[in-house]
Amino acid sequence: MMGPHCWGGGPGGFFGHPFGMMIGSMFWALVIYGLFLFISNRVKHGSKHAGQSETALDILKKRYARGEINAEEFALMQKALEA
């Protein structure tokens, strides 16, 4: 009834056919490519944030926006930074 080449029992891998072996190879190639994309995306996002550093003026603007300093202090500190 069922021979050794039926449903994965023979040579060629998946369902015993060479076509099935190609499907298996394509599956693993897609898995590896997906991992490559995932890792490269993580590396790109990590390097973007690591390369950006705040300037003193950026920090001063944030402090003013949070209300830690008033407009007069902001103007004085801004002049000092620009000098």
Residue frames as a rotation matrix with the C-alpha (Angstrom) as fourth column:
MET 1
0.566 0.825 0.000 0.00
0.825 -0.566 0.000 0.00
0.000 0.000 -1.000 0.00
MET 2
0.955 -0.297 -0.019 2.29
-0.295 -0.952 0.078 2.75
-0.041 -0.069 -0.997 1.23
GLY 3
0.597 -0.799 -0.072 5.84
0.584 0.494 -0.644 2.45
0.551 0.342 0.761 0.01
PRO 4
0.071 -0.678 -0.731 8.99
0.955 -0.165 0.246 3.88
-0.288 -0.716 0.636 1.55
HIS 5
-0.825 -0.436 0.360 8.70
0.544 -0.787 0.291 7.05
0.156 0.436 0.886 -0.59
CYS 6
0.013 0.927 0.375 5.28
0.483 -0.335 0.809 8.09
0.876 0.171 -0.452 0.65
TRP 7
0.849 0.445 0.284 4.86
0.049 -0.603 0.796 10.92
0.526 -0.662 -0.534 3.19
GLY 8
0.576 -0.676 0.460 8.47
-0.794 -0.597 0.116 11.61
0.197 -0.432 -0.880 4.02
GLY 9
0.766 -0.248 0.594 9.78
-0.171 0.811 0.559 8.07
-0.620 -0.529 0.579 4.15
GLY 10
0.658 -0.498 0.564 12.15
0.745 0.541 -0.392 8.31
-0.110 0.678 0.727 1.21
PRO 11
-0.401 -0.911 -0.095 15.00
0.859 -0.410 0.307 10.31
-0.318 0.042 0.947 -0.22
GLY 12
-0.434 0.156 0.887 14.62
0.571 -0.714 0.405 13.99
0.696 0.683 0.220 -1.01
GLY 13
-1.000 -0.023 -0.002 13.23
0.016 -0.618 -0.786 15.21
0.017 -0.786 0.618 2.27
PHE 14
-0.568 0.821 -0.061 9.74
-0.511 -0.409 -0.756 16.67
-0.645 -0.398 0.652 2.54
PHE 15
0.476 0.875 0.089 7.15
-0.565 0.381 -0.732 14.14
-0.674 0.298 0.676 1.25
GLY 16
0.157 -0.483 0.862 9.90
0.326 0.849 0.416 12.19
-0.932 0.215 0.290 -0.48
HIS 17
0.720 0.108 0.685 10.23
0.694 -0.141 -0.707 14.50
0.020 0.984 -0.176 -3.48
PRO 18
-0.406 -0.910 0.085 13.10
0.912 -0.409 -0.022 16.72
0.054 0.069 0.996 -4.60
PHE 19
-0.145 0.451 0.881 10.57
0.243 -0.847 0.473 19.58
0.959 0.283 0.013 -4.92
GLY 20
0.847 0.479 -0.229 9.85
0.290 -0.055 0.956 19.19
0.445 -0.876 -0.185 -1.22
MET 21
0.166 -0.881 -0.442 13.55
0.967 0.058 0.247 19.55
-0.192 -0.469 0.862 -0.49
MET 22
-0.562 -0.319 0.763 13.51
0.566 -0.821 0.074 22.90
0.603 0.473 0.642 -2.30
ILE 23
0.422 0.792 0.441 10.57
0.080 -0.517 0.852 24.06
0.903 -0.324 -0.282 -0.17
GLY 24
0.779 -0.184 -0.600 12.46
0.627 0.229 0.744 23.11
0.001 -0.956 0.294 2.99
SER 25
-0.296 -0.954 0.045 15.57
0.955 -0.293 0.054 24.96
-0.038 0.059 0.998 1.81
MET 26
-0.338 0.253 0.906 13.52
0.305 -0.882 0.360 28.04
0.890 0.399 0.221 0.92
PHE 27
0.748 0.649 -0.136 11.87
0.296 -0.143 0.944 27.95
0.594 -0.747 -0.299 4.35
TRP 28
0.483 -0.627 -0.611 15.19
0.818 0.073 0.571 27.97
-0.313 -0.776 0.548 6.18
ALA 29
-0.528 -0.638 0.561 16.60
0.800 -0.596 0.076 30.63
0.285 0.488 0.825 3.86
LEU 30
0.094 0.657 0.748 13.61
0.165 -0.751 0.639 32.86
0.982 0.063 -0.179 4.71
VAL 31
0.861 0.176 -0.477 14.07
0.474 0.060 0.878 32.21
0.184 -0.983 -0.032 8.43
ILE 32
-0.019 -0.960 -0.278 17.76
0.951 -0.104 0.293 33.15
-0.310 -0.259 0.915 8.24
TYR 33
-0.518 -0.109 0.848 16.96
0.567 -0.786 0.246 36.24
0.640 0.608 0.469 6.12
GLY 34
0.545 0.792 0.274 14.31
0.224 -0.453 0.863 37.31
0.808 -0.409 -0.424 8.65
LEU 35
0.671 -0.386 -0.633 16.82
0.705 0.070 0.706 36.99
-0.228 -0.920 0.319 11.49
PHE 36
-0.417 -0.857 0.303 19.32
0.909 -0.397 0.129 39.01
0.009 0.329 0.944 9.49
LEU 37
-0.183 0.437 0.881 16.78
0.332 -0.816 0.473 41.81
0.925 0.380 0.004 8.95
PHE 38
0.816 0.533 -0.222 15.77
0.346 -0.143 0.927 41.79
0.462 -0.834 -0.301 12.61
ILE 39
0.357 -0.766 -0.535 19.34
0.850 0.030 0.525 42.01
-0.386 -0.642 0.662 13.87
SER 40
-0.568 -0.600 0.564 20.40
0.788 -0.594 0.162 44.66
0.237 0.536 0.810 11.35
ASN 41
0.196 0.725 0.660 17.33
0.283 -0.687 0.670 46.76
0.939 0.056 -0.339 12.24
ARG 42
0.868 0.102 -0.485 18.19
0.492 -0.050 0.869 46.56
0.064 -0.994 -0.093 15.95
VAL 43
-0.081 -0.982 -0.171 21.80
0.940 -0.133 0.314 47.56
-0.331 -0.136 0.934 15.27
LYS 44
-0.436 -0.037 0.899 20.71
0.605 -0.752 0.262 50.54
0.667 0.658 0.350 13.16
HIS 45
0.579 0.731 0.361 18.32
0.183 -0.548 0.816 51.82
0.794 -0.407 -0.451 15.81
GLY 46
0.710 -0.378 -0.594 20.90
0.675 0.124 0.728 51.33
-0.202 -0.918 0.343 18.55
SER 47
-0.359 -0.920 0.160 23.59
0.925 -0.328 0.189 53.25
-0.122 0.216 0.969 16.68
LYS 48
-0.053 0.423 0.905 21.18
0.480 -0.784 0.394 56.11
0.876 0.455 -0.161 15.91
HIS 49
0.881 0.469 0.061 20.49
0.154 -0.406 0.901 56.75
0.447 -0.785 -0.429 19.57
ALA 50
0.512 -0.763 -0.395 24.08
0.760 0.187 0.623 56.25
-0.401 -0.619 0.675 20.64
GLY 51
-0.342 -0.710 0.615 25.40
0.922 -0.381 0.072 58.73
0.183 0.592 0.785 18.07
GLN 52
0.165 0.485 0.859 23.09
0.268 -0.860 0.434 61.54
0.949 0.158 -0.272 19.09
SER 53
-0.408 -0.271 -0.872 24.20
0.912 -0.070 -0.405 63.59
0.048 -0.960 0.276 22.06
GLU 54
0.685 0.729 0.015 22.40
0.718 -0.678 0.154 66.58
0.123 -0.095 -0.988 23.46
THR 55
-0.290 -0.722 0.628 24.03
0.454 -0.681 -0.574 69.94
0.842 0.118 0.526 23.29
ALA 56
-0.815 -0.060 -0.576 24.08
0.560 -0.337 -0.757 72.28
-0.148 -0.940 0.308 26.26
LEU 57
-0.835 0.536 -0.124 21.53
-0.550 -0.813 0.193 74.48
0.003 0.229 0.973 24.52
ASP 58
-0.291 0.734 -0.614 19.18
-0.169 0.592 0.788 71.50
0.942 0.333 -0.049 24.08
ILE 59
-0.398 0.079 -0.914 19.39
0.818 0.482 -0.314 70.77
0.416 -0.873 -0.256 27.79
LEU 60
-0.948 0.022 -0.317 18.80
0.138 -0.870 -0.474 74.43
-0.286 -0.493 0.821 28.60
LYS 61
-0.632 0.753 -0.183 15.70
-0.618 -0.347 0.705 74.50
0.467 0.559 0.685 26.40
LYS 62
-0.179 0.550 -0.816 14.33
0.311 0.818 0.484 71.39
0.933 -0.167 -0.317 28.11
ARG 63
-0.654 -0.110 -0.748 14.89
0.756 -0.084 -0.649 72.90
0.009 -0.990 0.138 31.55
TYR 64
-0.927 0.337 -0.163 13.04
-0.334 -0.941 -0.050 76.05
-0.171 0.009 0.985 30.47
ALA 65
-0.410 0.802 -0.435 10.19
-0.451 0.236 0.861 73.98
0.793 0.549 0.265 29.02
ARG 66
-0.199 0.310 -0.930 9.85
0.649 0.753 0.112 72.03
0.735 -0.581 -0.351 32.28
GLY 67
0.688 0.498 0.528 9.73
0.027 -0.745 0.667 75.26
0.725 -0.444 -0.526 34.26
GLU 68
0.450 -0.605 -0.657 12.96
0.892 0.347 0.291 74.67
0.052 -0.716 0.696 36.15
ILE 69
-0.654 -0.641 -0.401 14.26
0.626 -0.757 0.190 78.10
-0.425 -0.127 0.896 35.10
ASN 70
0.408 0.812 -0.417 12.46
0.395 -0.569 -0.721 81.31
-0.823 0.129 -0.553 34.21
ALA 71
0.842 0.016 0.539 12.79
0.529 -0.213 -0.821 83.41
0.102 0.977 -0.188 31.03
GLU 72
0.809 -0.569 0.148 15.41
-0.582 -0.812 0.054 85.73
0.089 -0.130 -0.987 32.53
GLU 73
0.224 -0.736 0.639 17.63
-0.444 0.507 0.739 82.85
-0.867 -0.449 -0.213 33.63
PHE 74
0.526 0.042 0.850 17.16
0.599 0.691 -0.404 81.19
-0.604 0.721 0.339 30.25
ALA 75
0.955 -0.130 0.268 18.25
0.122 -0.650 -0.750 84.32
0.272 0.749 -0.605 28.38
LEU 76
0.559 -0.787 0.260 21.33
-0.798 -0.425 0.428 84.76
-0.226 -0.447 -0.866 30.60
MET 77
0.135 -0.503 0.854 22.38
-0.134 0.845 0.518 81.16
-0.982 -0.185 0.047 30.23
GLN 78
0.729 0.181 0.660 21.74
0.591 0.320 -0.740 81.19
-0.346 0.930 0.126 26.50
LYS 79
0.893 -0.446 0.063 23.98
-0.371 -0.808 -0.459 84.26
0.256 0.386 -0.886 26.07
ALA 80
0.291 -0.817 0.497 26.67
-0.767 0.112 0.632 82.57
-0.572 -0.565 -0.594 28.13
LEU 81
0.284 -0.140 0.948 26.51
0.283 0.957 0.056 79.45
-0.916 0.252 0.312 25.97
GLU 82
0.847 0.134 0.515 26.64
0.530 -0.123 -0.839 81.39
-0.049 0.983 -0.175 22.72
ALA 83
0.820 -0.568 -0.061 29.64
-0.560 -0.821 0.112 83.46
-0.114 -0.057 -0.992 23.82
